[in-house]
Amino acid sequence: MTSENLFKSAWELEYLSGLRIAFDGLFPDKKPQISFNPTSKKVEGNDSCNGYSADYTFSGDKISFGDPGPTTMMYCGEGEKFFLNTIKKINKYNIDKEGKLNLMIDDVPMMRFNKITP
């Protein structure tokens, strides 16, 4: 796995761990997306409702995210809040053999993303 794989596309959330609410119930209209900017060292995307950006750092398979910066102010339910709170706890990542990005807390996958083409 190389970090370059992070930068070559955007990623769309397909799985979120730890919820009792159905995934489609949290994100009925739009799924969160994330992309990694290697120049600015920021992740940018949409949390299903509002745009966001946050600083990130990584080394090997370790990754961490800063507090998400300014988002637009539309309220869209609990999915957005859960997504933003979870991403702040992430400390590892991998890209699995199927090409999916897994963001993890230790060795527990919390978020799984599919690669999307622009």
N, C-alpha and C positions, 0 to 999 in steps of 0.2 A: 504494500500500500504506500503510495506517495501522496504528499499533501497536494501536489498538482492536480490530482483528481478532484479535490474540493473546488478548485477554481474554474474548471472547464464548463460548468453549467450551473443552472439554478436547480433547486431541489424543492419538491412538494411533499408535505407531510402526508403519510399514509397510515401511521399508527402512533398512538400516544398511550403510554402505560399508566396504570394507577387510577383510572376513572371508573366510576360506576355508571356514568352517563354514556350512552352510545356515542361513538366517534362521530357518526353522521348527525347526531343531535347537537353536538357541540359546534360542528362546522357544516351547517345545512347548505350554505350557498357557495362558500369558497374555502378551500383548504389553505392553511398557512404555507408560505414559501420562504426560502432562505437562499441567499447567494453570498459568497465570500469574496471580498475585494482584497487582493493581495497587496495593492498599493496603499490603500488607506488603512488597512488592518481593521476593517469593519465588516460586519455582516449586515446585510440589508434585505428587506423583504416586506411581506405582508403577513400579519398575524391572523388572517382570515377576515379582518374588518378594517384595520388601520395599518398604515405603513409604519415601519420601525427601522432603527439601526442601532447597533451596539458594537463596542470594541470587542475584539477577540484576540487571544494569544494561544499558540499551540507549540508543542515540542513532542516529537514522536507521536504517540497515540494520546497524549494529554491535550486537552483543550479547555479553555474557560472563556466565558462571555461576561462582559461588563453589563451594567444596568442598561436596558433598552432606552435609547434616547427619545427625543420628542416623537410622539405618535400623533396622528390626527385624533380628534377628540370624539369620534362617534362611538356610542356604546352598542355592543353587539352580543351581549350575553357572556356566559362564563368561559367559553372556549378561548377567547383572547387572553383573559386573565390567567387561565391555567397554562397556556402556551408560554407566556412571558415569564411566569414564575418558575416553570420547569426549566427553561433554557438557562436561567441563572444558576441552577444547581448542577448542570452538566460538567463533568471533569474528564471524560474520555470520549473518543470517537473511533469508528472504523468504517471502512467500506467493505461490505461483505462480498462473497463470491458472485452474488447476483447483481452487484453494482449498486446496492442500496447503502445510503449513508445512515449509520446508526449513531445517535448521540446518547451517551450513557452516563449513569452515576455509578462509578467504579466499574463493575462488570455487568451491570444490569441495564439492558437497553430500555431507554425511556421514550425515545422518539425515533421513528424510522421514516426516511425520506426517499422518494423515487427521484431519479434524475429526470429533469424535463428539458426539452429543447426550446430555445427561444422562438 
